[in-house]
Structures are given as C-alpha cells and as structure tokens.
C-alpha cells in the first residue's frame, strides 16, 4: 500500500490507520509492504512515510527520489529477517535466481549516490519539514475558489478536490491543468483532484506563485 495514496487523489490515512494495519499484519503473519515511490526521500518532511507515521513495514519499495528522477532506478528495502531468509538459506550458490537487464546500472547508481549526498549536504528533508506549514497555509487559501470542495495536505503534498461536472468526471480538473500549463505551471490531476508536489528546493515566493497561478486558473474554469 501507499502510506499516502498519491495517484488516487492524495488520500491521507486517518489517525491510527497505519498502526492498526501493522497490528493486523502482525497478528496474521502478513507482510506489510509500503510503496514509498512518492512519499519517500523527504516528500513528507521526513526521510520516509514510515518515519513520519512511526510505522515500520516489512518491505519498502522506492524510486524517483532515489536519483532525483534524473535516471530510472528502483530499490526494495527489507527487514533483516526477510533478507536472511532469502540470502542465507540457499544451497545453490545463487540466493535469488532473478534479475533485470539493467540491474545495478552504473549510471543509475552514480546518480543515486550523488542525490543522497545532496539530500544530506543541503538538509533537504528538514527543509521540507520547515516549509510544510507555509505550504499548508498557501494551498488552503484556495478553499473559497469556485468548485473547490476539499483540500488535503501533508508535508509538501497537497490535493485540491473539485466538484465534478455532471456526467463529465475529470473534465473540470483537466481544463484547469491545461490553463495552468499555458501560464507556466505544471500540475497533475486524478479525476477531479488536482495533485501538487513541488520540489524540495522550492522557495516561499515560488509557493506563492504556484498558488496564485492555480487560483487564477480556478477562477477561469467553469
């Protein structure tokens, strides 16, 4: 599962939801897997959503932020017990007979190492946490714009849900997407929810610009 469901409209888990899910998995011997492709690497103002919510999964899938999105790369983090069960119990000499054509690609590995170093040197995870309150106030200033029915945010993520046109779900948000693109702002839409996820290096003035351009688009969209 995604700790914060991004592509389905920025759905933030209710308080205690992930803790309860962890308890259920433990009770029944089920592995809990977090998809942190979106939430990982500082997006929530913490290294991972597992850190933010204080819930440790058994496996964690990551990508995108691991290389700053410059070179395709993915990774899976696992608990020691799972690692040892795979690696230390094989008698064939090959612990996991599986692979991909581009596994361990040197360019992706170099990009990943360089990206991790930038995160550390520039303190970008802490920077995202410091910006979260400003980001929240900025996106919630759009609450009185036409057709806005809900605004959800966490860390440097926000979802702005619009009222759908009768018989045309997604059309209003798509028109907003096109309007924003023409004015220099790239947003993502899922049905009639606008998803915002700015880079961790964004400045407060740029947050103001994002909200201003989006607010103008919402005023124009019927």
Residue, then its C-alpha position, 0 to 999 in steps of 0.5 A: x500500500x501507499x502510506x499516502x495514496x498519491x495517484x488516487x487523489x492524495x488520500x491521507x490515512x486517518x489517525x491510527x490507520x497505519x498502526x492498526x494495519x501493522x497490528x493486523x499484519x502482525x497478528x496474521x503473519x502478513x507482510x506489510x509492504x509500503x510503496x514509498x515511490x512518492x512519499x519517500x526521500x523527504x516528500x513528507x518532511x521526513x526521510x520516509x512515510x514510515x518515519x513520519x507515521x512511526x510505522x515500520x513495514x516489512x518491505x519498502x519499495x522506492x524510486x524517483x527520489x532515489x536519483x532525483x528522477x534524473x535516471x530510472x532506478x528502483x530499490x526494495x528495502x527489507x527487514x533483516x529477517x526477510x533478507x536472511x531468509x532469502x540470502x542465507x538459506x540457499x544451497x545453490x550458490x545463487x540466493x535469488x535466481x532473478x534479475x533485470x537487464x539493467x540491474x545495478x546500472x552504473x549510471x543509475x547508481x552514480x546518480x543515486x549516490x550523488x542525490x543522497x549526498x545532496x539530500x544530506x549536504x543541503x538538509x533537504x528533508x528538514x527543509x521540507x519539514x520547515x516549509x510544510x506549514x507555509x505550504x499548508x497555509x498557501x494551498x488552503x487559501x484556495x478553499x473559497x475558489x469556485x468548485x473547490x470542495x476539499x483540500x488535503x495536505x501533508x508535508x509538501x503534498x497537497x490535493x485540491x478536490x473539485x466538484x465534478x461536472x455532471x456526467x463529465x468526471x475529470x473534465x473540470x480538473x483537466x481544463x484547469x491543468x491545461x490553463x495552468x500549463x499555458x501560464x507556466x505551471x505544471x500540475x497533475x490531476x486524478x479525476x477531479x483532484x488536482x495533485x501538487x508536489x513541488x520540489x524540495x528546493x522550492x522557495x516561499x515566493x515560488x509557493x506563492x506563485x504556484x498558488x496564485x497561478x492555480x487560483x487564477x486558473x480556478x477562477x477561469x474554469x467553469 
